Amino acid sequence: MARPREVIRVLARRTGWLAGATVAIAYAWMAFRGPQGIQSLIAKHSEIRELEEQNAAIVRQNQALRERIKRLEQSDSEQELEIRKQLKLLRPGETTFLLPESPKGSEAAPSPSPAK
């Protein structure tokens, strides 16, 4: 028959392993499901992708603006068109037509009136 001290030692060892395994499982659960877990990681990756797309769009826009500046620096006619557009200037003999702006909701064709 086993001595009581050996039984207590074996039970203490098993209890220690069980407690350690429980703590490890709880830590793993919090690591995967907690506020800094997998869901947060996925959200951060999608946010990074979105910001990279925005950065790429801004880079394209900057390149287009640099090309426009280069055209304005090199072409007198391009400068003249831009100045005339910004200041709404006309040459002698030119006519400007001002059209009324349509309301945002009425761009579609009007619906036919019901027959009586």
MODELLER restraints for C-alpha pairs under 7 A, 6 or more apart:
rsr = mdl.restraints
at = mdl.atoms
rsr.add(forms.Gaussian(group=physical.xy_distance, feature=features.Distance(at['CA:31:A'], at['CA:37:A']), mean=5.08, stdev=0.5))
rsr.add(forms.Gaussian(group=physical.xy_distance, feature=features.Distance(at['CA:32:A'], at['CA:38:A']), mean=5.22, stdev=0.5))
rsr.add(forms.Gaussian(group=physical.xy_distance, feature=features.Distance(at['CA:71:A'], at['CA:78:A']), mean=6.98, stdev=0.5))
rsr.add(forms.Gaussian(group=physical.xy_distance, feature=features.Distance(at['CA:72:A'], at['CA:78:A']), mean=5.59, stdev=0.5))
rsr.add(forms.Gaussian(group=physical.xy_distance, feature=features.Distance(at['CA:72:A'], at['CA:79:A']), mean=5.29, stdev=0.5))
rsr.add(forms.Gaussian(group=physical.xy_distance, feature=features.Distance(at['CA:84:A'], at['CA:90:A']), mean=6.97, stdev=0.5))
